[in-house]
């Protein structure tokens, strides 16, 4: 299943917004929301390419 860019961005900005079964809330750092739009887009593109 491929993730959409919007889902990836939400997962970066608010990692506890959607918790996948088998995982606990609070596992991911929540300090990436301050990335510039350019950096966020580059990060999303990198993640989506994997």
C-alpha positions in Angstrom: 0.0 0.0 0.0 1.5 3.3 -1.0 1.1 6.3 1.3 -0.1 9.6 0.0 2.0 12.8 0.4 -0.7 14.1 2.7 -0.5 11.0 5.0 3.3 11.2 5.1 3.2 14.9 6.0 0.6 14.3 8.7 2.7 11.5 10.1 5.7 13.7 10.2 4.0 16.8 11.7 1.7 14.8 14.1 3.1 11.3 14.6 0.4 10.3 17.0 -2.5 11.4 14.7 -3.0 7.8 13.4 -1.5 4.9 15.3 -1.0 1.7 13.3 -2.2 -1.5 15.1 0.7 -3.1 17.0 2.4 0.3 17.7 2.1 2.6 20.7 1.6 6.4 20.7 4.6 8.5 21.7 7.3 6.4 19.9 8.1 9.1 17.4 9.7 12.4 18.0 7.4 15.4 17.4 9.9 18.1 16.5 9.9 18.0 12.7 6.8 20.2 12.3 9.1 23.3 12.0 10.7 22.2 8.8 10.4 24.7 5.9 8.0 23.8 3.1 11.0 23.1 0.8 12.6 20.7 3.4 9.2 19.1 4.1 8.6 18.4 0.4 12.1 17.0 0.0 11.6 14.7 3.0 8.2 13.5 1.7 9.7 12.9 -1.7 12.5 10.8 -0.1 10.2 8.8 2.0 7.8 8.2 -0.9 10.6 7.0 -3.1 11.5 4.2 -0.8 
